[in-house]
Amino acid sequence: MAPLVFFYAFDILELDGGDLRSLPLLKRKRHLKRLIPAPRSALLYVDHVIGKAIVTAIEERKRVIGEAAAARRDVDKQLAELGLLSR
């Protein structure tokens, strides 16, 4: 199985050619959050966290990897039921 790769987005500096660096961080994060696709995407939004940001990011990573692994098991099961996956 190929390794799962995720990109954690925590800030956006440019949008549609416009420079957002002069905006407050929380306003930039609101712009960013609207751009991130639905869950189960490789692109993940990192919410604003004060304090234990690294611990929070690790916990989120574990949660997302667990969801991705569950989704992979579901797909593998469906493929096996169709006879399209040899085990």
C-alpha positions as CSV (number, residue, x, y, z in Angstrom):
1,M,0.0,0.0,0.0
2,A,1.3,3.4,-0.9
3,P,2.0,5.8,2.0
4,L,-0.8,8.3,2.8
5,V,0.3,11.9,2.1
6,F,-1.5,14.9,3.6
7,F,-1.0,18.7,3.2
8,Y,-1.9,20.7,6.3
9,A,-2.9,24.3,5.3
10,F,-2.8,26.8,8.2
11,D,-2.5,30.2,6.4
12,I,-3.1,31.7,3.0
13,L,-1.0,34.6,1.7
14,E,-2.5,35.1,-1.7
15,L,-5.9,34.5,-3.3
16,D,-6.9,35.0,-6.9
17,G,-3.8,37.2,-7.4
18,G,-4.5,39.4,-4.4
19,D,-2.0,39.8,-1.6
20,L,-3.7,38.8,1.7
21,R,-0.6,39.4,4.0
22,S,-1.9,42.7,5.3
23,L,-5.1,41.0,6.7
24,P,-5.1,39.7,10.2
25,L,-4.3,36.0,10.5
26,L,-7.8,35.0,11.6
27,K,-9.4,36.7,8.6
28,R,-6.9,34.9,6.2
29,K,-7.8,31.6,7.9
30,R,-11.5,32.2,7.2
31,H,-10.6,32.7,3.5
32,L,-8.6,29.5,3.6
33,K,-11.2,27.4,5.3
34,R,-13.7,28.2,2.5
35,L,-11.2,26.8,-0.1
36,I,-10.5,23.5,1.6
37,P,-12.4,20.6,0.1
38,A,-14.6,18.2,2.0
39,P,-13.2,15.7,4.5
40,R,-11.2,12.7,3.2
41,S,-9.2,15.1,1.1
42,A,-5.4,15.1,1.1
43,L,-5.6,18.9,1.8
44,L,-6.5,19.5,5.4
45,Y,-7.4,22.8,7.1
46,V,-5.6,23.5,10.4
47,D,-7.8,25.6,12.7
48,H,-6.3,28.4,14.8
49,V,-5.0,26.9,18.0
50,I,-3.3,28.8,20.8
51,G,-0.9,26.7,22.9
52,K,-0.6,23.1,22.1
53,A,-0.6,23.4,18.3
54,I,1.8,20.5,17.6
55,V,-0.1,18.1,19.9
56,T,-3.4,19.2,18.2
57,A,-1.9,18.7,14.7
58,I,-0.7,15.2,15.6
59,E,-4.1,14.2,17.0
60,E,-5.8,15.5,13.9
61,R,-3.3,13.6,11.7
62,K,-4.1,10.4,13.6
63,R,-7.8,10.9,13.2
64,V,-7.5,11.6,9.4
65,I,-5.2,8.6,8.9
66,G,-7.7,6.4,10.7
67,E,-10.5,7.7,8.5
68,A,-8.4,7.1,5.3
69,A,-7.5,3.6,6.5
70,A,-11.2,2.8,7.1
71,A,-12.1,4.1,3.7
72,R,-9.3,2.0,2.1
73,R,-10.6,-1.1,3.9
74,D,-14.1,-0.4,2.6
75,V,-12.8,0.0,-1.0
76,D,-10.7,-3.2,-0.7
77,K,-13.7,-5.1,0.6
78,Q,-15.9,-3.9,-2.3
79,L,-13.3,-4.7,-4.9
80,A,-12.8,-8.2,-3.3
81,E,-16.6,-8.8,-3.4
82,L,-16.6,-7.9,-7.1
83,G,-13.6,-10.3,-7.7
84,L,-11.4,-7.4,-8.7
85,L,-8.9,-7.7,-5.9
86,S,-6.8,-10.8,-5.2
87,R,-5.6,-11.3,-1.7
